[in-house]
């Protein structure tokens, strides 16, 4: 899916998992809102989810994911896999245009409508139109600084906002401790 939507980034470092996103909502080539919250805490705050894509579709996916988390408590990969299977096979869900990133204390996951549940090798994951810019910046910061995971997420998203017209610098970052 070619996404003209946002930028979401996850990074893990020194026992902290961080996820952040910008706040821009765009319809076509018009910026409609500057402060959309694209990061949500689920499962009593133990799971944090970020989305890129159409807002209504993303909220529908998060609601379904939250239900899967209740069906498989404490097993985020299983809940994500069940959501991806349903997303791929359900006729109505196949029309949803969004991507999700999910973090918990142990996992960083990308969940797509193609049935993908992918855990990146280096725990750096970016989605949305500025995702690749943010990933490149985050990897450079991980290799060349001692910044914390939340600081890296914020700085990498700021860099993506300088490059990608669908990403702004109104950045929201959440963090959770890793095990």
C-alpha positions as a LaTeX table, in Angstrom:
\begin{tabular}{lrrr}
\hline
Residue & $x$ (\AA) & $y$ (\AA) & $z$ (\AA) \\
\hline
Unk1 & 0.00 & 0.00 & 0.00 \\
Unk2 & 1.41 & 3.41 & $-0.97$ \\
Unk3 & 0.75 & 5.50 & 2.07 \\
Unk4 & 0.31 & 9.28 & 2.06 \\
Unk5 & $-0.65$ & 9.29 & 5.63 \\
Unk6 & 1.74 & 9.89 & 8.48 \\
Unk7 & 4.85 & 8.55 & 10.08 \\
Unk8 & 4.98 & 6.08 & 12.97 \\
Unk9 & 8.30 & 4.86 & 14.38 \\
Unk10 & 9.31 & 2.32 & 17.03 \\
Unk11 & 12.75 & 1.92 & 18.64 \\
Unk12 & 14.06 & $-0.22$ & 21.52 \\
Unk13 & 17.13 & 0.67 & 23.54 \\
Unk14 & 18.41 & 0.05 & 27.06 \\
Unk15 & 15.26 & $-1.64$ & 28.34 \\
Unk16 & 12.79 & 0.86 & 26.90 \\
Unk17 & 10.50 & 0.45 & 23.89 \\
Unk18 & 9.30 & 3.73 & 22.40 \\
Unk19 & 6.74 & 4.44 & 19.72 \\
Unk20 & 5.88 & 7.81 & 18.28 \\
Unk21 & 3.90 & 9.44 & 15.54 \\
Unk22 & 3.22 & 12.82 & 14.04 \\
Unk23 & $-0.15$ & 14.52 & 14.27 \\
Unk24 & $-0.98$ & 15.51 & 10.70 \\
Unk25 & $-4.23$ & 14.44 & 9.05 \\
Unk26 & $-4.31$ & 15.00 & 5.31 \\
Unk27 & $-7.19$ & 14.72 & 2.86 \\
Unk28 & $-5.79$ & 14.68 & $-0.64$ \\
Unk29 & $-3.25$ & 17.50 & $-0.68$ \\
Unk30 & $-4.90$ & 19.51 & 2.10 \\
Unk31 & $-3.80$ & 19.42 & 5.73 \\
Unk32 & $-7.01$ & 19.09 & 7.75 \\
Unk33 & $-5.69$ & 18.70 & 11.29 \\
Unk34 & $-2.32$ & 19.10 & 13.00 \\
Unk35 & $-2.79$ & 17.22 & 16.27 \\
Unk36 & $-4.29$ & 13.78 & 15.60 \\
Unk37 & $-3.30$ & 11.16 & 18.20 \\
Unk38 & $-2.12$ & 8.13 & 16.19 \\
Unk39 & $-0.67$ & 6.26 & 19.16 \\
Unk40 & $-2.97$ & 4.39 & 21.55 \\
Unk41 & $-2.40$ & 2.39 & 24.72 \\
Unk42 & $-4.33$ & $-0.88$ & 24.92 \\
Unk43 & $-4.58$ & $-3.80$ & 27.36 \\
Unk44 & $-4.34$ & $-1.64$ & 30.45 \\
Unk45 & $-1.38$ & 0.27 & 29.01 \\
Unk46 & 0.78 & $-2.84$ & 28.47 \\
Unk47 & 0.45 & $-2.65$ & 24.67 \\
Unk48 & 0.93 & 0.45 & 22.54 \\
Unk49 & $-0.37$ & 0.63 & 18.98 \\
Unk50 & 0.35 & 3.13 & 16.22 \\
Unk51 & $-1.42$ & 3.46 & 12.90 \\
Unk52 & $-0.91$ & 4.92 & 9.46 \\
Unk53 & $-3.65$ & 5.15 & 6.86 \\
Unk54 & $-7.22$ & 6.28 & 6.85 \\
Unk55 & $-8.31$ & 7.26 & 10.33 \\
Unk56 & $-11.65$ & 5.47 & 10.43 \\
Unk57 & $-10.06$ & 2.27 & 9.15 \\
Unk58 & $-7.28$ & 2.52 & 11.72 \\
Unk59 & $-9.75$ & 2.96 & 14.58 \\
Unk60 & $-11.74$ & $-0.03$ & 13.34 \\
Unk61 & $-8.54$ & $-2.11$ & 13.31 \\
Unk62 & $-7.56$ & $-0.99$ & 16.79 \\
Unk63 & $-10.96$ & $-1.95$ & 18.15 \\
Unk64 & $-10.66$ & $-5.39$ & 16.58 \\
Unk65 & $-7.09$ & $-5.73$ & 17.83 \\
Unk66 & $-8.16$ & $-4.81$ & 21.34 \\
Unk67 & $-10.79$ & $-7.59$ & 21.16 \\
Unk68 & $-8.09$ & $-10.05$ & 20.04 \\
Unk69 & $-5.92$ & $-8.97$ & 22.98 \\
Unk70 & $-8.82$ & $-9.89$ & 25.28 \\
Unk71 & $-9.16$ & $-13.27$ & 23.52 \\
Unk72 & $-5.40$ & $-13.95$ & 23.90 \\
Unk73 & $-4.35$ & $-12.09$ & 27.07 \\
Unk74 & $-0.60$ & $-11.70$ & 27.43 \\
Unk75 & 0.07 & $-13.08$ & 23.94 \\
Unk76 & 0.48 & $-10.08$ & 21.65 \\
Unk77 & 1.97 & $-12.04$ & 18.71 \\
Unk78 & $-1.00$ & $-14.44$ & 18.73 \\
Unk79 & $-3.50$ & $-11.58$ & 18.95 \\
Unk80 & $-1.74$ & $-9.81$ & 16.06 \\
Unk81 & $-1.69$ & $-13.00$ & 13.98 \\
Unk82 & $-5.39$ & $-13.60$ & 14.56 \\
Unk83 & $-6.14$ & $-9.99$ & 13.57 \\
Unk84 & $-4.01$ & $-10.31$ & 10.41 \\
Unk85 & $-5.79$ & $-13.55$ & 9.44 \\
Unk86 & $-9.20$ & $-11.97$ & 9.96 \\
Unk87 & $-8.11$ & $-8.81$ & 8.13 \\
Unk88 & $-6.98$ & $-10.84$ & 5.13 \\
Unk89 & $-9.98$ & $-13.15$ & 4.91 \\
Unk90 & $-12.92$ & $-10.96$ & 5.96 \\
Unk91 & $-14.53$ & $-9.30$ & 2.93 \\
Unk92 & $-15.25$ & $-6.00$ & 4.71 \\
Unk93 & $-11.89$ & $-5.84$ & 6.48 \\
Unk94 & $-9.96$ & $-6.42$ & 3.23 \\
Unk95 & $-11.09$ & $-2.94$ & 2.17 \\
Unk96 & $-9.42$ & $-1.25$ & 5.15 \\
Unk97 & $-6.51$ & 0.99 & 4.20 \\
Unk98 & $-4.18$ & 1.17 & 7.16 \\
Unk99 & $-1.07$ & $-0.35$ & 8.72 \\
Unk100 & $-0.43$ & $-0.96$ & 12.41 \\
Unk101 & 2.64 & $-1.15$ & 14.58 \\
Unk102 & 2.32 & $-2.81$ & 17.95 \\
Unk103 & 4.76 & $-2.86$ & 20.86 \\
Unk104 & 4.73 & $-4.51$ & 24.23 \\
Unk105 & 7.47 & $-5.41$ & 26.70 \\
Unk106 & 8.78 & $-8.19$ & 24.42 \\
Unk107 & 7.63 & $-7.52$ & 20.86 \\
Unk108 & 7.72 & $-4.97$ & 18.07 \\
Unk109 & 5.31 & $-5.99$ & 15.30 \\
Unk110 & 4.08 & $-4.74$ & 11.95 \\
Unk111 & 0.55 & $-5.92$ & 11.15 \\
Unk112 & $-0.84$ & $-5.60$ & 7.61 \\
Unk113 & $-3.97$ & $-6.47$ & 5.68 \\
Unk114 & $-1.96$ & $-8.89$ & 3.55 \\
Unk115 & $-1.75$ & $-11.24$ & 6.51 \\
Unk116 & 1.72 & $-10.11$ & 7.56 \\
Unk117 & 2.89 & $-10.03$ & 11.15 \\
Unk118 & 6.55 & $-9.08$ & 11.01 \\
Unk119 & 9.02 & $-8.50$ & 13.82 \\
Unk120 & 11.98 & $-6.43$ & 12.59 \\
Unk121 & 15.44 & $-7.81$ & 13.29 \\
Unk122 & 16.74 & $-4.63$ & 14.90 \\
Unk123 & 13.46 & $-3.55$ & 16.61 \\
Unk124 & 13.34 & $-0.39$ & 14.48 \\
Unk125 & 10.09 & $-0.15$ & 12.55 \\
Unk126 & 8.61 & 2.72 & 10.59 \\
Unk127 & 5.34 & 2.93 & 8.69 \\
Unk128 & 3.54 & 5.58 & 6.71 \\
Unk129 & 4.77 & 7.94 & 4.05 \\
Unk130 & 7.72 & 9.12 & 6.15 \\
Unk131 & 8.48 & 5.70 & 7.63 \\
Unk132 & 11.63 & 4.98 & 5.65 \\
Unk133 & 13.06 & 8.43 & 6.39 \\
Unk134 & 12.42 & 7.93 & 10.11 \\
Unk135 & 13.92 & 4.42 & 10.09 \\
Unk136 & 17.10 & 5.67 & 8.41 \\
Unk137 & 17.44 & 8.50 & 10.91 \\
Unk138 & 16.74 & 6.19 & 13.87 \\
Unk139 & 19.35 & 3.65 & 12.75 \\
Unk140 & 21.95 & 6.41 & 12.36 \\
Unk141 & 21.11 & 7.75 & 15.83 \\
Unk142 & 21.28 & 4.27 & 17.37 \\
Unk143 & 24.73 & 3.70 & 15.87 \\
Unk144 & 26.20 & 7.11 & 16.61 \\
Unk145 & 24.63 & 8.47 & 19.81 \\
Unk146 & 23.74 & 7.41 & 23.33 \\
Unk147 & 20.25 & 8.93 & 23.12 \\
Unk148 & 17.40 & 7.03 & 24.78 \\
Unk149 & 14.76 & 5.23 & 22.73 \\
Unk150 & 12.16 & 8.02 & 23.22 \\
Unk151 & 14.72 & 10.68 & 22.27 \\
Unk152 & 15.67 & 8.76 & 19.13 \\
Unk153 & 12.02 & 8.36 & 18.14 \\
Unk154 & 11.39 & 12.09 & 18.58 \\
Unk155 & 14.53 & 13.21 & 16.69 \\
Unk156 & 14.01 & 10.71 & 13.85 \\
Unk157 & 10.39 & 11.83 & 13.44 \\
Unk158 & 11.52 & 15.46 & 13.38 \\
Unk159 & 13.91 & 14.56 & 10.54 \\
Unk160 & 11.13 & 12.74 & 8.66 \\
Unk161 & 8.91 & 15.82 & 9.07 \\
Unk162 & 11.59 & 17.92 & 7.35 \\
Unk163 & 11.45 & 15.62 & 4.31 \\
Unk164 & 7.94 & 14.16 & 4.00 \\
Unk165 & 5.07 & 16.56 & 3.26 \\
Unk166 & 2.53 & 14.20 & 4.89 \\
Unk167 & 4.37 & 14.28 & 8.24 \\
Unk168 & 4.41 & 17.21 & 10.67 \\
Unk169 & 6.47 & 18.06 & 13.73 \\
Unk170 & 3.60 & 17.73 & 16.22 \\
Unk171 & 5.04 & 14.53 & 17.66 \\
Unk172 & 3.61 & 12.25 & 20.34 \\
Unk173 & 5.83 & 9.57 & 21.91 \\
Unk174 & 4.88 & 6.77 & 24.30 \\
Unk175 & 7.23 & 4.34 & 26.03 \\
Unk176 & 7.03 & 1.08 & 27.93 \\
Unk177 & 9.65 & $-0.90$ & 29.84 \\
Unk178 & 11.05 & $-4.01$ & 28.13 \\
Unk179 & 11.77 & $-7.34$ & 29.79 \\
\hline
\end{tabular}
